[in-house]
């Protein structure tokens, strides 16, 4: 019995050394073969768990309408969406597939919610682009005319009244035609050639609605014209009411040709950060290839609109 006890004592004495050796080997093995962590999916799944409200751009091409998520909206303001392949597919399941609800906006006015007809990877891929191996997801939707922006869910973002009397609106347009346009380089005699679009939106920038006036010259730009002699082919004037009436708060004058940036178009006004004031959203004209998602927003500060958010990606991301 004495020898047996000595044997067990020796074995027990060796156990700590064996444990240290085993632990050291396991650590070395872990260092040489680290656990693969998908950090992209960790970030994506954390975002999706919060069920953020999405901002989606409406894309109309070849007779079909798509809704493409480009950003999140909320207390932190507009945040561009950038996800891993696994994250985009999870977003498709969570927010874009059949029955998913969206709120469309015409100008700044929310319309009745609409539902997705199908998501991006609900069965066979919804669509594709030539030469593109990976695309941003999209939902198939039916929408009324004049809608360029959507938000996910059934609850619209807060909006402001956008009504303005016909008489007051005409007075503002007269000022734009007689004073603002000439100062931008468009003579009154030439202004009649421009296509004019007027949108009155509720933004909360002031106690009165915001007016967005766009002039666009449909005539092609002659190659013989020098840049010095060019007049603006597009003029966008945003006006807000001050102490002495409406005055310009943002002016965009573009000389559009192959040498200059493309024309912009007004998309609508949404309160993307919940601060009580809407931002103005602009996109690019349809003549620019694969620029259907390019989005610019402006926020009101002091008495002017300043650039806040740029989204300059296309649906093809790989």
C-alpha positions, 0 to 999 in steps of 0.5 A: 500500500505504501508504494501505491500511495507514493505512485499516486502522489507522484502522479498528482505532483506532475499534474500542474506541470502537465496542465501548464504544458497543455495550456501553452500548447493550446495557446500556441495552436490558437495563435497559429490558427486564429478563429475567423471572425466575420467583422463585416457581418458583426457590424451588419447584424448589429445595425439590422437588429436595430431595425433602422428606417431606410431611405430608398431611391426610386429608379425607373428604367425600361418600364419597371420601377425599383426601390433601392436602399441607400441610407438610414435616417434617424437621430444621427441623421443620414448615414450611407448604407455600406454592407457586406454581401451577407449583410445585403442579403439579410437586409433584403429578407428583413426589409425588401421582400414581398409585403414589406411596406414603404412610405412614398413621398411626393415633394414633402407630402407622404402618400399612402404606404405601398408594399413590395411585390418582391425582393432582390433575392426572393427566388431568382435575382430580381435584375442584373446589370451587364458586366456587374457581378454584385449589385445593391439590392432592390425591391419591385414596387408600383408607385404613382408618378412624381415619387422619387423617395421612399422610407421603409415601414408604414409610419411617415416622417413628420411633414410640414404644410406646403400650401401657398396662395396662387397670388403669392406664388406668382409674385415670387415667380415674377421676382425670379424671372425679372431679377434672379435669372438675369443675375445668374446669366439668363436674360428675360428674352431667353427665359421663355425657351426654358422649361420651368418646374415649380414645387412648393414644399413644407420644410420648416425652415421658416414659418412659410413653405419653401419654393423650388424653381427649376429652369432647364434649357432643352436646346443642345449646346453648340460645340462652337460656343465658348465657355465664356459665352455660355449661359446656364443651361439649368438654373435651380433657385430655392426661395424661403420667406424672410422679414421682407418676403421671399428671397433666394436661399440656394441657387444652382446654375449649371452650364451643362455640356460634356465639359461640365457636371450634369444637370440636377433634379429636385427629388423632394424634402424629408426630415431625415434626422427628426429635428423638425426641419426637412432637408432638400434632396437632389439627384442627377438627370437621367442622361447620366449612365449609372448615376440613378442613385446619386443623391445630394441633400442640403440643410437649412442654416441661418438663412441659406441651404448648405450641402450636408450629404452626398451619395455618389455610388451606383447599383453596381458594387462589384 
